Amino acid sequence: MKKLGLIAGNGKFPLIFAEQATKEGYSLVAVAHRGETVKEIEDLLEDVTWIYVGQLGKMIRTFLRAGITEAVMAGGIHKVKFLENFRPDLRGAKFLARIKSKDDDALLRGVAEELESEGIKILNSTLCVPQIVASEGVLTRRAPSAVEWEDVRFGFRVAKEIGRLGIGQTIVVKKQIVVAVEALEGTDAAIERGGKLARSGFVVVKVSKPEQDLRFDVPAVGVATLRQLRETGGTVLAVEAGKTILLEKDLLLKQAEEFGISVVALRD
């Protein structure tokens, strides 16, 4: 049985990944983050070590002791909680003092380099779960209307630009007007805020950042995101094909049909 390290962040993705990887015969050694990773990870895996965000040294020691040479990052770290739960150990503090940029990509690439310097290669987070990556096209029976398509295409271009600037990956659009831009608060909170302003009939677009590294921080949407659209009057969820994870994909698309929300995936 091949061993694999799992660096677990928030949300359901670590659980989905753990379940599928176990089915495929991997023996997982997980490092989970306090205040981020859900406790259910312990129901799926026997070997779970809990750390605070920033305890890079403890993470590396855990994997080295277990003989891990390959690992996957699944799930993100909420930026708001990052400020609350950040407790770096000595190696984490030295790493942060050395790194020049503190944006998400730079931090994650830096962590990957630290791990790889110890012989632990970071693999694509879509390993074992390619089936939940969005394929190109209209994924629901209802396709967007002509007006909605205009908002989707406009929103896609704008979302790519805010991604390039490192602001966020999600925007809310109505009549080709940007109603809300995701920043620190996260996708669902941005939709809630945008919905209050747009009131109804708006489009949500979520894309990957330019030059997205599929080893980590892959955009993900799930049932909670879809329900937020319904509660606030959204009519279309548009994501980037090949670079977005649809968590609980079958349930998400089933509920989209029930809610009358169109789900589409576009390529850059």
C-alpha positions as CSV (number, residue, x, y, z in Angstrom):
1,M,0.0,0.0,0.0
2,K,1.5,3.3,-1.1
3,K,1.8,6.0,1.6
4,L,0.6,9.6,0.8
5,G,0.6,12.7,2.9
6,L,-2.5,14.8,3.1
7,I,-2.3,18.5,4.1
8,A,-5.9,19.2,5.0
9,G,-7.5,22.6,4.9
10,N,-11.1,23.6,5.3
11,G,-14.3,22.5,3.7
12,K,-15.4,19.1,2.3
13,F,-12.6,18.7,-0.2
14,P,-10.2,17.0,2.3
15,L,-12.9,14.5,3.2
16,I,-13.8,13.8,-0.4
17,F,-10.1,13.4,-1.3
18,A,-9.4,11.1,1.7
19,E,-12.3,8.9,1.0
20,Q,-11.4,8.4,-2.7
21,A,-7.7,8.0,-2.1
22,T,-8.4,5.3,0.5
23,K,-10.6,3.5,-2.0
24,E,-7.8,3.6,-4.5
25,G,-5.4,1.9,-2.1
26,Y,-3.5,4.8,-0.6
27,S,-2.5,4.8,3.1
28,L,-2.9,8.4,4.1
29,V,-1.0,10.3,6.8
30,A,-2.9,13.6,7.4
31,V,-1.9,16.9,8.9
32,A,-5.0,18.9,9.8
33,H,-5.3,22.5,10.8
34,R,-7.0,23.6,14.0
35,G,-9.9,25.9,13.4
36,E,-10.0,25.0,9.8
37,T,-10.2,21.2,9.1
38,V,-13.4,19.6,10.1
39,K,-13.2,16.9,12.8
40,E,-14.8,14.3,10.5
41,I,-11.4,13.8,9.0
42,E,-10.7,11.6,12.1
43,D,-13.6,9.3,11.2
44,L,-12.0,8.6,7.8
45,L,-8.3,8.3,8.7
46,E,-6.5,6.8,11.6
47,D,-3.3,8.9,11.3
48,V,-4.2,12.5,11.8
49,T,-1.9,15.1,13.4
50,W,-3.4,18.5,14.3
51,I,-1.4,21.7,13.9
52,Y,-1.9,25.4,14.0
53,V,-1.5,27.4,10.8
54,G,2.2,28.2,10.5
55,Q,3.6,25.1,12.2
56,L,5.6,24.2,9.2
57,G,8.3,22.4,11.2
58,K,5.7,20.1,12.9
59,M,4.1,19.3,9.5
60,I,7.5,18.3,8.0
61,R,8.5,16.2,11.0
62,T,5.2,14.4,10.9
63,F,5.6,13.4,7.3
64,L,9.3,12.5,7.7
65,R,8.6,10.2,10.6
66,A,5.9,8.4,8.6
67,G,8.2,8.0,5.6
68,I,6.1,10.2,3.4
69,T,7.8,11.2,0.1
70,E,4.6,12.6,-1.7
71,A,1.8,14.7,-0.4
72,V,-1.3,16.5,-1.5
73,M,-2.8,19.8,-0.3
74,A,-6.6,19.7,-0.2
75,G,-8.7,22.5,1.0
76,G,-7.8,26.1,1.7
77,I,-7.2,28.3,4.8
78,H,-9.8,31.1,5.4
79,K,-7.9,34.4,5.4
80,V,-9.9,35.7,8.3
81,K,-9.2,32.6,10.4
82,F,-5.6,32.7,9.3
83,L,-5.2,35.9,11.3
84,E,-6.9,34.3,14.3
85,N,-5.2,30.8,14.3
86,F,-1.7,31.8,13.0
87,R,0.8,30.3,15.5
88,P,4.1,29.7,13.6
89,D,6.8,27.4,15.0
90,L,10.5,28.3,14.5
91,R,10.6,26.9,11.0
92,G,7.4,28.6,10.0
93,A,8.6,32.0,11.4
94,K,11.9,31.7,9.5
95,F,10.0,30.8,6.3
96,L,7.8,33.9,6.6
97,A,10.7,36.2,7.4
98,R,12.5,35.0,4.3
99,I,9.6,35.0,1.7
100,K,9.2,38.3,-0.1
101,S,5.5,38.2,-1.1
102,K,2.7,37.2,1.2
103,D,0.0,36.6,-1.4
104,D,-1.6,33.1,-1.5
105,D,0.3,31.7,-4.5
106,A,3.7,32.8,-3.2
107,L,3.0,31.4,0.3
108,L,1.8,28.1,-1.1
109,R,4.6,27.7,-3.5
110,G,7.0,28.6,-0.7
111,V,5.5,25.9,1.5
112,A,5.7,23.4,-1.4
113,E,9.4,24.3,-1.8
114,E,10.1,23.8,1.9
115,L,8.5,20.3,1.8
116,E,10.3,19.4,-1.4
117,S,13.6,20.5,0.1
118,E,13.0,17.7,2.6
119,G,12.2,15.1,-0.1
120,I,8.4,15.5,0.0
121,K,7.0,16.1,-3.4
122,I,3.7,18.0,-3.7
123,L,1.3,16.4,-6.2
124,N,-1.7,17.9,-7.9
125,S,-4.7,18.2,-5.5
126,T,-6.9,16.7,-8.2
127,L,-5.1,13.4,-7.9
128,C,-7.7,10.6,-7.3
129,V,-10.6,12.9,-7.9
130,P,-10.5,14.0,-11.6
131,Q,-14.2,13.2,-12.0
132,I,-15.2,16.2,-9.8
133,V,-13.3,18.7,-12.0
134,A,-15.8,20.8,-14.1
135,S,-15.9,19.8,-17.7
136,E,-16.6,22.5,-20.4
137,G,-20.2,23.3,-21.3
138,V,-23.6,23.8,-19.8
139,L,-23.9,21.3,-17.0
140,T,-27.6,21.7,-16.2
141,R,-30.6,21.3,-18.5
142,R,-31.3,25.0,-18.4
143,A,-28.7,27.1,-20.3
144,P,-28.2,30.8,-19.5
145,S,-30.3,33.3,-21.5
146,A,-28.7,35.6,-24.0
147,V,-28.5,38.3,-21.4
148,E,-27.1,36.0,-18.8
149,W,-24.4,34.8,-21.3
150,E,-23.4,38.4,-21.7
151,D,-22.9,38.7,-18.0
152,V,-21.0,35.4,-17.8
153,R,-18.5,36.3,-20.5
154,F,-18.1,39.8,-19.1
155,G,-17.7,38.4,-15.6
156,F,-15.2,35.9,-16.7
157,R,-12.9,38.5,-18.1
158,V,-13.2,40.7,-15.0
159,A,-12.7,37.8,-12.6
160,K,-9.5,36.8,-14.4
161,E,-8.2,40.3,-13.9
162,I,-9.0,40.4,-10.1
163,G,-7.4,37.0,-9.9
164,R,-4.2,38.3,-11.6
165,L,-4.1,41.1,-9.0
166,G,-4.4,38.6,-6.2
167,I,-7.7,40.1,-4.8
168,G,-10.1,37.1,-5.2
169,Q,-11.5,34.7,-7.7
170,T,-15.2,35.3,-7.6
171,I,-17.4,38.2,-8.8
172,V,-21.1,39.0,-8.8
173,V,-22.5,40.6,-12.0
174,K,-25.8,42.0,-13.2
175,K,-26.4,43.7,-16.5
176,Q,-22.6,43.8,-17.1
177,I,-22.1,45.7,-13.9
178,V,-19.8,44.3,-11.2
179,V,-21.9,44.2,-8.1
180,A,-19.5,42.5,-5.7
181,V,-15.9,41.3,-5.7
182,E,-14.6,38.6,-3.5
183,A,-11.8,39.6,-1.2
184,L,-11.0,38.5,2.4
185,E,-14.5,37.3,3.2
186,G,-14.6,34.3,0.7
187,T,-17.0,33.2,-2.0
188,D,-20.2,32.6,-0.2
189,A,-20.0,35.9,1.8
190,A,-19.3,37.7,-1.4
191,I,-22.4,36.2,-3.0
192,E,-24.5,37.2,0.0
193,R,-23.2,40.8,-0.1
194,G,-23.7,40.9,-3.9
195,G,-27.2,39.5,-3.6
196,K,-28.3,42.2,-1.3
197,L,-27.2,44.8,-3.8
198,A,-28.4,43.1,-7.0
199,R,-31.6,41.8,-5.3
200,S,-32.2,39.1,-8.0
201,G,-31.3,37.9,-11.4
202,F,-27.5,38.1,-11.0
203,V,-24.7,35.9,-12.2
204,V,-21.8,34.5,-10.2
205,V,-18.5,33.8,-11.9
206,K,-15.6,31.9,-10.2
207,V,-12.3,31.3,-12.0
208,S,-8.8,30.2,-11.4
209,K,-6.0,32.7,-11.1
210,P,-3.8,33.1,-14.2
211,E,-1.0,30.6,-14.1
212,Q,-3.0,28.6,-11.5
213,D,-0.9,25.9,-9.9
214,L,-3.1,22.8,-9.7
215,R,-1.0,21.4,-6.8
216,F,-2.9,23.7,-4.5
217,D,-5.6,26.3,-4.0
218,V,-7.8,25.0,-6.9
219,P,-11.1,26.9,-6.9
220,A,-14.0,24.9,-5.6
221,V,-17.7,25.4,-5.4
222,G,-20.2,23.2,-3.5
223,V,-23.8,22.8,-2.4
224,A,-23.4,25.6,0.1
225,T,-22.4,28.0,-2.7
226,L,-25.4,27.0,-4.7
227,R,-27.8,27.5,-1.8
228,Q,-26.4,30.9,-1.2
229,L,-27.2,31.8,-4.8
230,R,-30.8,30.6,-4.4
231,E,-31.3,32.4,-1.1
232,T,-30.1,35.7,-2.7
233,G,-31.7,35.4,-6.1
234,G,-28.8,34.3,-8.3
235,T,-29.6,32.6,-11.6
236,V,-26.3,31.4,-13.0
237,L,-23.1,29.9,-11.5
238,A,-20.2,30.0,-14.0
239,V,-16.9,28.4,-13.3
240,E,-13.7,27.7,-15.3
241,A,-13.6,24.3,-17.0
242,G,-10.7,22.0,-16.1
243,K,-9.6,24.2,-13.2
244,T,-12.6,24.2,-10.8
245,I,-13.7,21.4,-8.4
246,L,-17.4,20.7,-8.0
247,L,-17.7,19.4,-4.5
248,E,-20.5,16.8,-4.1
249,K,-20.9,17.2,-7.9
250,D,-24.0,15.0,-8.4
251,L,-25.9,16.6,-5.5
252,L,-24.8,20.1,-6.6
253,L,-26.1,19.6,-10.2
254,K,-29.3,18.0,-8.9
255,Q,-30.1,20.9,-6.6
256,A,-29.2,23.4,-9.4
257,E,-31.9,21.7,-11.5
258,E,-34.4,22.0,-8.6
259,F,-33.6,25.6,-8.0
260,G,-33.6,26.6,-11.7
261,I,-30.0,27.7,-11.5
262,S,-27.9,27.2,-14.6
263,V,-24.4,25.9,-14.1
264,V,-21.8,26.4,-16.8
265,A,-18.1,25.9,-17.3
266,L,-16.0,27.9,-19.7
267,R,-12.4,27.7,-20.8
268,D,-10.1,30.7,-20.8
